[in-house]
Amino acid sequence: MVNDIRRVNFATSGVESLNENSKYLNRNHKKTIKICTYAITTFALFFIVVVYFKNQTNVNDINSSTLSAIEETSLMNKEIAHLKEILKKYKTKINEDNEYGYEKNDNINGDDEDGEQELLLMLHKYLKNKSNSNKIDSFDINNNESNKNRSNENIDQTNILSQKLETMHDNIKYASKFFKYMKEYNKEYKNIDEQLKRFENFKTTYMKVKKHNEMVGKNGITYVQKVNQFSDFSKEEFDNYFKKLLPISHDLKTKHVVPLKTHLDDNKIKPKEDVLSYPEHRDYREWDILLPPKDQGMCGSCWAFASVANYEALFAKKYAILPISFSEQQVVDCSSDNFGCDGGHPFLSFLYFLNNGVCFGDQYEYKAHDDFFCLSYRCGYKGRLKKIGNAYPYELIMALNEVGPITVNVGVSDEFVLYSGGIFEGPCSPELNHSVLLVGYGKVKKSLAFEDSHTNVDSNLIKKYKENIKENDDDFLYYWIIRNSWSSAWGEGGYIRIKRNKLGDDIFCGIGIDVFFPLL
């Protein structure tokens, strides 16, 4: 019985003990669940934070790499918006330029939708090429630090492209003019890099022309400028094109040259001071013995064009006929003493005429480059000359009156090349690097420097000139009339008026140092 009671008591206490243990375990279980819940929640939040920052880093990297992988056929939206904005702005500047007549080139001034499209294409290609050249390989997602560095590099490249685009923003007002210039002068460039270089050359020249024309009438400036076929040349190309003319030995001159006074009759020879007895004006353009100015192109054959033009004029004058074209290409190809498109001298051309004759132009047409073979055998009639004449500086006016047009060499400068109209007063090159045909002389009141039938200068520039000169400035300007070989689109219908002194013996721009002409 006692044992039974004990077992009962034990059982009761055991149950109570088990109940207590169960409660304890339940509390610990709940506590564990809470701890696990907190741990899971904390981990989840941490994971979300990590994923968020990871995504931000990846987005930055992706955005940066996007610029270096611009789709080949389209610009980015931001760039398109920017280009549209700046294309609107340049029209205002164009209108301002036209208002003041900075250039006579109507084909280069003014609006041009094609020019705008060309500009967009040029900038597109430029941005794409720059992007491709700086393209960065796909980023490594396992290397956050590397990705950050690449992102910074891409941002730097973006800034560089942005700066380039801003530079183009500054130049935008010249872009349409540049593409019109390309069309007008048939300019073609091998790639976008060359096109951009040519654009910079053109822009520099255009700004120079603009600055010069703003000063016309001031500080003795009596001529205006405009852009032309040489306006996209670099300084090196300009120097290479206008090379120093070949030297002529004293022995050759002594052997073949007849001085002007020997050629003329005694009653026509006048002392230096008597040249003023000749007419104040002589212009062989009025005699119908000159063909329209020809174009030597990019071949350095001015010496051939000057000598052939001289022969054409004196041939027409002697036989009282309209001028006939003779062949410059024959002289370029066949005159072995000259260097073809790499330069020569008019005297050596006349020496070739003396020994071989010169073909008609349609029998040996001009190509603006050297041919390997001389093809003069194809010619029928060949014009010939008897002697080669020359004159001293103080005899130029006499030679023009007694002989006719004569060949002279001049020192061409950048300013000479850009001449458009008026009376050119320099500066000139100290070296004789270009051959031309002297066809006359004259004088004009300074206030009437642009009042010439052959001048086609913008009326706004003439107005500016008259406003800038002194009202009572009636000083006379004395000038030579020179025919060039850069087409009738250059200068005053292919001609230039260059200042001289009253007697014509001041050798301005080298005129008078080398003077030759054919004697038929």
C-alpha positions as CSV (number, residue, x, y, z in Angstrom):
1,M,0.0,0.0,0.0
2,V,2.7,2.3,1.0
3,N,4.6,1.4,-2.1
4,D,1.5,2.1,-4.2
5,I,1.1,5.5,-2.6
6,R,4.8,6.2,-3.3
7,R,4.4,5.3,-6.9
8,V,1.4,7.5,-7.1
9,N,3.2,10.4,-5.5
10,F,6.2,9.8,-7.8
11,A,3.9,9.7,-10.8
12,T,2.3,13.0,-9.8
13,S,5.6,14.7,-9.3
14,G,6.9,13.2,-12.5
15,V,3.9,14.5,-14.4
16,E,4.4,17.9,-12.9
17,S,8.1,17.8,-13.7
18,L,7.3,16.8,-17.3
19,N,4.8,19.6,-17.6
20,E,7.4,22.0,-16.4
21,N,10.0,20.6,-18.9
22,S,7.4,20.8,-21.6
23,K,6.7,24.5,-20.8
24,Y,10.4,25.2,-20.7
25,L,10.9,23.5,-24.1
26,N,8.0,25.4,-25.5
27,R,9.4,28.7,-24.4
28,N,12.8,27.8,-25.8
29,H,11.2,26.7,-29.1
30,K,9.4,30.0,-29.5
31,K,12.6,31.9,-28.6
32,T,14.4,29.9,-31.2
33,I,11.8,30.6,-33.8
34,K,11.9,34.4,-33.0
35,I,15.7,34.4,-33.3
36,C,15.5,32.5,-36.6
37,T,12.9,34.9,-37.9
38,Y,15.0,37.9,-36.9
39,A,18.0,36.4,-38.5
40,I,16.2,35.6,-41.7
41,T,14.7,39.1,-41.9
42,T,18.1,40.7,-41.2
43,F,19.7,38.6,-43.9
44,A,16.9,39.4,-46.4
45,L,17.3,43.1,-45.8
46,F,21.1,42.8,-46.1
47,F,20.7,40.9,-49.3
48,I,18.3,43.5,-50.7
49,V,20.7,46.3,-49.9
50,V,23.6,44.4,-51.6
51,V,21.5,43.7,-54.7
52,Y,20.4,47.3,-54.9
53,F,23.9,48.8,-54.8
54,K,25.1,46.0,-57.1
55,N,22.4,46.9,-59.6
56,Q,23.3,50.6,-59.4
57,T,27.0,49.9,-60.2
58,N,26.0,47.7,-63.1
59,V,23.6,50.4,-64.5
60,N,26.4,53.0,-64.4
61,D,28.7,50.6,-66.2
62,I,26.1,49.8,-68.8
63,N,25.3,53.4,-69.4
64,S,29.0,54.3,-69.8
65,S,29.6,51.4,-72.2
66,T,26.6,52.4,-74.3
67,L,28.4,55.5,-75.6
68,S,31.2,53.4,-76.8
69,A,28.9,51.1,-78.7
70,I,26.7,53.6,-80.6
71,E,24.5,51.9,-83.0
72,E,26.1,52.2,-86.4
73,T,23.2,53.8,-88.2
74,S,21.9,56.4,-85.7
75,L,23.0,59.0,-83.2
76,M,22.0,59.0,-79.6
77,N,18.9,61.0,-78.7
78,K,20.8,63.5,-76.7
79,E,23.2,64.1,-79.6
80,I,20.3,64.5,-82.0
81,A,18.6,67.1,-79.8
82,H,21.9,69.0,-79.4
83,L,22.6,69.0,-83.1
84,K,19.1,70.3,-83.9
85,E,19.6,73.1,-81.4
86,I,22.9,74.2,-82.8
87,L,21.8,73.9,-86.4
88,K,19.1,76.5,-85.7
89,K,21.6,78.9,-84.2
90,Y,24.0,79.1,-87.1
91,K,21.4,80.5,-89.5
92,T,21.3,83.7,-87.5
93,K,25.0,84.2,-87.9
94,I,24.8,83.5,-91.6
95,N,22.2,86.2,-92.0
96,E,24.5,88.6,-90.1
97,D,27.4,87.7,-92.4
98,N,25.4,88.3,-95.5
99,E,24.1,91.6,-94.2
100,Y,27.6,93.0,-94.2
101,G,28.7,91.3,-97.4
102,Y,31.8,89.5,-95.9
103,E,31.9,87.4,-99.1
104,K,30.8,87.8,-102.7
105,N,30.4,84.0,-103.0
106,D,26.6,83.8,-103.2
107,N,26.8,80.1,-103.7
108,I,28.7,79.7,-100.5
109,N,26.7,82.1,-98.4
110,G,23.0,81.5,-97.6
111,D,21.0,78.5,-96.3
112,D,21.3,75.0,-97.6
113,E,19.3,72.0,-96.3
114,D,21.7,69.7,-98.0
115,G,24.5,71.3,-96.1
116,E,22.7,70.7,-92.9
117,Q,22.3,67.0,-93.7
118,E,26.0,66.8,-94.7
119,L,26.9,68.3,-91.4
120,L,24.8,65.8,-89.4
121,L,26.4,63.0,-91.4
122,M,29.9,64.3,-90.8
123,L,29.4,64.7,-87.1
124,H,27.7,61.3,-86.9
125,K,30.7,59.6,-88.6
126,Y,33.1,61.6,-86.3
127,L,31.3,60.5,-83.1
128,K,31.1,56.9,-84.3
129,N,34.8,56.7,-85.3
130,K,35.8,58.3,-82.0
131,S,33.5,55.9,-80.1
132,N,34.9,52.8,-81.9
133,S,38.5,53.9,-81.4
134,N,37.9,54.2,-77.6
135,K,35.6,51.2,-77.3
136,I,36.1,49.3,-74.0
137,D,35.6,45.5,-73.8
138,S,32.7,44.0,-71.8
139,F,33.1,44.6,-68.1
140,D,33.8,41.8,-65.6
141,I,30.8,41.5,-63.2
142,N,33.0,39.7,-60.7
143,N,35.4,42.6,-60.3
144,N,33.6,45.6,-58.9
145,E,36.7,47.8,-58.6
146,S,37.6,47.1,-62.3
147,N,34.1,48.0,-63.3
148,K,34.4,51.3,-61.4
149,N,37.6,52.1,-63.2
150,R,36.1,51.3,-66.6
151,S,33.1,53.4,-65.8
152,N,35.4,56.4,-65.0
153,E,37.3,55.8,-68.2
154,N,34.0,55.8,-70.2
155,I,32.9,59.0,-68.5
156,D,36.2,60.5,-69.5
157,Q,35.6,59.5,-73.1
158,T,32.1,60.9,-72.9
159,N,33.5,64.2,-71.7
160,I,36.0,64.2,-74.6
161,L,33.3,63.6,-77.1
162,S,31.2,66.3,-75.5
163,Q,34.0,68.8,-75.7
164,K,34.5,67.9,-79.4
165,L,30.8,68.4,-80.0
166,E,31.0,71.8,-78.3
167,T,33.9,72.8,-80.5
168,M,31.7,71.9,-83.5
169,H,29.0,74.0,-81.9
170,D,31.3,77.0,-82.1
171,N,32.1,76.2,-85.8
172,I,28.5,75.4,-86.8
173,K,28.0,78.7,-88.5
174,Y,30.7,77.8,-91.1
175,A,29.5,74.3,-91.8
176,S,26.9,75.0,-94.4
177,K,29.3,77.3,-96.2
178,F,31.9,74.6,-96.2
179,F,29.6,72.0,-97.9
180,K,28.6,74.6,-100.5
181,Y,32.2,75.3,-101.0
182,M,32.9,71.6,-101.5
183,K,30.1,71.4,-104.2
184,E,31.1,74.6,-105.9
185,Y,34.8,73.6,-106.3
186,N,34.1,69.8,-106.7
187,K,36.1,69.0,-103.6
188,E,36.2,65.3,-102.6
189,Y,38.1,64.0,-99.6
190,K,39.3,60.4,-99.0
191,N,37.9,60.0,-95.5
192,I,36.2,61.9,-92.6
193,D,39.5,62.8,-90.9
194,E,40.7,64.6,-94.1
195,Q,37.3,66.3,-94.4
196,L,37.6,67.6,-90.8
197,K,41.2,68.9,-91.5
198,R,40.0,70.6,-94.7
199,F,37.1,72.1,-92.7
200,E,39.5,73.6,-90.2
201,N,41.6,75.0,-93.1
202,F,38.5,76.5,-94.7
203,K,37.2,77.9,-91.4
204,T,40.6,79.6,-90.8
205,T,40.6,81.1,-94.3
206,Y,37.0,82.2,-94.1
207,M,37.6,84.0,-90.8
208,K,40.7,85.7,-92.3
209,V,38.6,86.9,-95.3
210,K,35.9,88.2,-93.0
211,K,38.4,90.1,-90.9
212,H,40.0,91.6,-93.9
213,N,36.8,92.7,-95.5
214,E,35.7,94.4,-92.3
215,M,38.7,96.7,-92.6
216,V,38.3,97.5,-96.3
217,G,38.8,101.2,-96.9
218,K,40.8,101.6,-93.7
219,N,44.6,101.7,-93.3
220,G,45.1,101.9,-97.1
221,I,43.2,98.7,-97.8
222,T,41.8,99.0,-101.4
223,Y,40.8,95.5,-102.2
224,V,38.5,92.7,-100.9
225,Q,38.9,89.0,-100.6
226,K,36.8,85.9,-100.9
227,V,37.3,82.1,-100.5
228,N,38.3,80.2,-103.6
229,Q,39.7,76.8,-104.7
230,F,42.8,77.3,-102.4
231,S,40.9,78.0,-99.2
232,D,41.1,74.4,-97.9
233,F,44.9,74.3,-98.4
234,S,47.2,73.9,-95.4
235,K,50.3,76.1,-95.2
236,E,52.5,73.2,-96.3
237,E,50.3,72.6,-99.4
238,F,50.2,76.2,-100.3
239,D,54.0,76.5,-100.1
240,N,54.3,73.3,-102.2
241,Y,51.9,74.6,-104.9
242,F,53.6,78.0,-105.2
243,K,57.1,76.9,-105.7
244,K,60.0,79.2,-106.6
245,L,60.3,79.4,-110.4
246,L,63.2,77.8,-112.1
247,P,66.4,80.0,-112.5
248,I,67.6,81.0,-116.0
249,S,71.3,81.1,-116.7
250,H,72.8,84.3,-117.9
251,D,74.3,82.5,-120.9
252,L,70.9,81.3,-122.1
253,K,69.5,84.9,-121.8
254,T,72.5,86.3,-123.6
255,K,72.2,83.8,-126.4
256,H,68.4,84.0,-127.1
257,V,67.0,87.2,-125.7
258,V,66.5,90.4,-127.7
259,P,66.3,93.6,-125.6
260,L,63.2,95.7,-126.1
261,K,65.2,98.7,-127.4
262,T,66.9,96.5,-130.0
263,H,63.6,95.2,-131.3
264,L,62.0,98.6,-131.6
265,D,62.6,101.2,-134.3
266,D,64.7,104.2,-133.1
267,N,61.8,106.6,-133.3
268,K,59.8,104.4,-130.8
269,I,62.5,104.2,-128.2
270,K,61.8,106.6,-125.4
271,P,63.9,107.5,-122.3
272,K,62.7,106.5,-118.9
273,E,61.1,109.9,-118.1
274,D,59.2,110.0,-121.4
275,V,57.0,106.9,-120.6
276,L,54.4,109.4,-119.3
277,S,53.8,110.5,-122.9
278,Y,52.0,107.2,-123.5
279,P,48.3,107.0,-122.8
280,E,47.3,106.9,-119.1
281,H,45.3,103.8,-119.7
282,R,45.9,100.6,-121.7
283,D,43.8,97.5,-121.4
284,Y,44.1,94.7,-124.0
285,R,40.9,93.2,-122.8
286,E,39.3,95.8,-124.9
287,W,41.2,94.7,-128.1
288,D,39.6,91.3,-128.6
289,I,43.0,89.5,-128.6
290,L,42.6,87.7,-125.3
291,L,40.7,84.4,-124.7
292,P,38.8,84.1,-121.4
293,P,41.1,83.2,-118.6
294,K,41.9,79.5,-118.4
295,D,42.3,77.3,-115.3
296,Q,45.6,75.4,-114.7
297,G,43.9,73.4,-111.9
298,M,46.0,71.8,-109.3
299,C,49.0,71.4,-111.7
300,G,51.9,73.8,-111.1
301,S,51.9,74.9,-114.7
302,C,51.4,78.7,-114.4
303,W,54.6,79.2,-116.5
304,A,53.0,77.2,-119.4
305,F,49.7,79.1,-119.2
306,A,51.4,82.6,-119.1
307,S,53.7,81.8,-122.0
308,V,50.9,80.3,-124.2
309,A,48.5,83.1,-123.3
310,N,51.2,85.6,-124.4
311,Y,51.7,83.7,-127.7
312,E,47.9,83.6,-128.3
313,A,47.5,87.4,-127.7
314,L,50.4,88.4,-129.9
315,F,49.4,85.9,-132.6
316,A,45.9,87.5,-132.7
317,K,47.4,91.0,-132.6
318,K,49.8,90.4,-135.5
319,Y,47.4,88.8,-137.8
320,A,44.4,90.9,-136.8
321,I,42.2,87.9,-136.0
322,L,40.2,86.7,-133.0
323,P,42.4,84.8,-130.5
324,I,43.0,81.1,-131.1
325,S,43.7,78.6,-128.3
326,F,47.1,77.0,-128.3
327,S,48.2,74.0,-126.2
328,E,49.5,74.3,-122.6
329,Q,49.6,70.5,-122.3
330,Q,52.1,70.2,-125.1
331,V,54.5,72.5,-123.2
332,V,53.9,70.6,-119.9
333,D,54.6,67.2,-121.5
334,C,57.3,68.1,-124.1
335,S,59.4,71.0,-122.7
336,S,62.1,68.9,-121.1
337,D,63.9,71.9,-119.6
338,N,60.8,72.5,-117.5
339,F,59.5,70.2,-114.7
340,G,55.8,69.8,-115.8
341,C,53.4,70.2,-113.0
342,D,56.3,70.6,-110.6
343,G,57.3,74.0,-112.0
344,G,59.1,75.7,-114.8
345,H,59.8,79.1,-116.3
346,P,58.1,81.1,-119.2
347,F,61.4,81.8,-120.8
348,L,62.0,78.0,-121.2
349,S,58.6,77.7,-122.7
350,F,59.4,80.3,-125.3
351,L,62.7,78.6,-126.0
352,Y,60.7,75.4,-126.7
353,F,58.4,77.3,-129.0
354,L,61.4,78.7,-130.8
355,N,62.8,75.2,-131.5
356,N,59.6,73.1,-131.8
357,G,56.6,75.3,-132.3
358,V,53.3,75.1,-130.4
359,C,50.2,73.1,-131.2
360,F,46.6,74.2,-131.4
361,G,44.7,73.6,-128.1
362,D,42.2,71.2,-129.6
363,Q,45.0,69.0,-131.0
364,Y,46.6,68.6,-127.6
365,E,44.1,69.2,-124.9
366,Y,44.9,70.2,-121.3
367,K,44.7,67.4,-118.6
368,A,46.1,69.2,-115.6
369,H,48.7,66.5,-115.0
370,D,52.0,65.3,-116.6
371,D,51.8,62.7,-119.3
372,F,54.7,60.2,-119.5
373,F,55.0,60.7,-123.3
374,C,55.2,63.8,-125.5
375,L,52.4,63.5,-128.1
376,S,53.2,66.6,-130.2
377,Y,53.5,64.3,-133.3
378,R,49.7,64.3,-133.5
379,C,49.7,68.1,-134.2
380,G,49.2,69.5,-137.7
381,Y,50.0,73.2,-137.8
382,K,52.4,74.5,-135.2
383,G,52.8,78.2,-134.3
384,R,56.4,79.5,-134.2
385,L,58.3,82.5,-133.1
386,K,61.4,84.2,-134.3
387,K,62.9,85.6,-131.1
388,I,62.4,86.1,-127.4
389,G,62.1,89.6,-126.1
390,N,62.5,91.1,-122.7
391,A,62.2,94.5,-120.9
392,Y,63.6,96.2,-117.8
393,P,61.2,97.5,-115.1
394,Y,61.2,101.1,-116.4
395,E,60.3,99.8,-119.9
396,L,57.1,98.0,-118.9
397,I,54.7,100.7,-120.0
398,M,56.7,101.1,-123.3
399,A,56.6,97.4,-123.9
400,L,52.8,97.2,-123.4
401,N,52.2,100.0,-125.9
402,E,54.8,98.9,-128.5
403,V,54.6,95.1,-128.3
404,G,51.4,94.1,-126.5
405,P,50.7,91.8,-123.5
406,I,53.9,90.5,-121.9
407,T,54.8,87.7,-119.5
408,V,55.9,88.7,-115.9
409,N,56.6,86.7,-112.8
410,V,55.2,87.7,-109.4
411,G,55.6,86.8,-105.7
412,V,52.2,85.3,-104.7
413,S,51.2,85.5,-101.0
414,D,48.1,84.2,-99.1
415,E,46.5,87.6,-99.5
416,F,47.1,87.6,-103.3
417,V,45.4,84.2,-103.6
418,L,42.3,85.4,-101.8
419,Y,42.0,88.6,-103.9
420,S,38.4,89.2,-105.2
421,G,38.3,92.8,-106.4
422,G,39.8,96.3,-106.1
423,I,43.4,97.3,-106.3
424,F,45.8,94.8,-104.6
425,E,48.4,96.6,-102.4
426,G,50.1,93.5,-100.9
427,P,51.7,92.0,-99.0
428,C,53.6,89.8,-101.6
429,S,56.0,86.9,-101.4
430,P,59.7,87.9,-101.6
431,E,60.2,85.1,-104.0
432,L,59.0,84.9,-107.6
433,N,56.7,81.9,-107.5
434,H,54.0,82.5,-110.1
435,S,53.9,83.5,-113.8
436,V,51.1,85.7,-115.2
437,L,50.3,87.8,-118.3
438,L,50.5,91.6,-118.0
439,V,47.8,93.0,-120.2
440,G,47.5,96.7,-119.3
441,Y,47.8,99.5,-116.8
442,G,45.7,102.5,-115.6
443,K,44.9,104.9,-112.8
444,V,41.8,105.7,-110.8
445,K,40.8,108.0,-107.9
446,K,41.1,106.2,-104.6
447,S,37.4,106.8,-103.9
448,L,36.5,105.0,-107.1
449,A,38.8,101.9,-106.7
450,F,35.9,99.6,-107.3
451,E,34.3,101.5,-110.1
452,D,35.5,99.3,-112.9
453,S,33.4,97.4,-115.5
454,H,35.3,94.2,-114.7
455,T,34.7,94.3,-111.0
456,N,31.9,92.3,-109.5
457,V,32.3,93.1,-105.8
458,D,29.4,92.9,-103.4
459,S,27.6,96.2,-103.2
460,N,27.7,96.1,-99.4
461,L,31.5,95.9,-99.4
462,I,31.7,98.8,-101.8
463,K,29.5,100.8,-99.5
464,K,31.6,99.9,-96.6
465,Y,34.8,100.9,-98.5
466,K,33.3,104.4,-99.3
467,E,32.2,104.9,-95.7
468,N,35.7,104.1,-94.4
469,I,37.8,106.2,-96.7
470,K,38.2,109.9,-96.2
471,E,35.5,112.0,-98.0
472,N,38.1,114.3,-99.6
473,D,40.5,111.5,-100.5
474,D,40.9,112.0,-104.2
475,D,44.5,110.6,-104.5
476,F,45.1,108.6,-107.6
477,L,45.9,104.9,-107.5
478,Y,48.1,103.5,-110.3
479,Y,47.8,99.9,-111.1
480,W,48.8,97.0,-113.5
481,I,46.1,94.8,-115.1
482,I,47.2,91.1,-114.9
483,R,45.5,88.0,-116.3
484,N,45.8,85.0,-114.1
485,S,45.3,81.2,-114.8
486,W,42.9,80.3,-112.0
487,S,39.7,80.5,-114.1
488,S,37.4,83.5,-114.7
489,A,35.7,82.8,-111.3
490,W,38.8,84.1,-109.5
491,G,39.4,87.8,-108.9
492,E,37.9,90.3,-111.3
493,G,36.8,87.8,-114.0
494,G,40.1,86.0,-113.8
495,Y,42.2,89.2,-113.6
496,I,43.8,91.2,-110.8
497,R,44.7,94.9,-110.6
498,I,48.0,95.4,-108.7
499,K,49.2,98.8,-107.5
500,R,52.3,100.4,-109.1
501,N,54.0,103.8,-109.0
502,K,53.4,106.4,-111.7
503,L,56.3,105.3,-113.9
504,G,55.7,101.6,-113.3
505,D,59.3,100.9,-112.2
506,D,58.8,100.2,-108.5
507,I,59.0,96.4,-109.0
508,F,56.0,95.9,-106.6
509,C,55.3,92.2,-106.1
510,G,58.4,91.5,-108.2
511,I,56.7,92.8,-111.4
512,G,59.5,93.8,-113.7
513,I,62.3,91.5,-112.5
514,D,61.5,88.7,-115.0
515,V,59.9,90.0,-118.1
516,F,59.7,88.0,-121.4
517,F,57.6,87.9,-124.5
518,P,57.6,86.1,-127.9
519,L,58.5,87.9,-131.0
520,L,56.6,86.5,-134.0
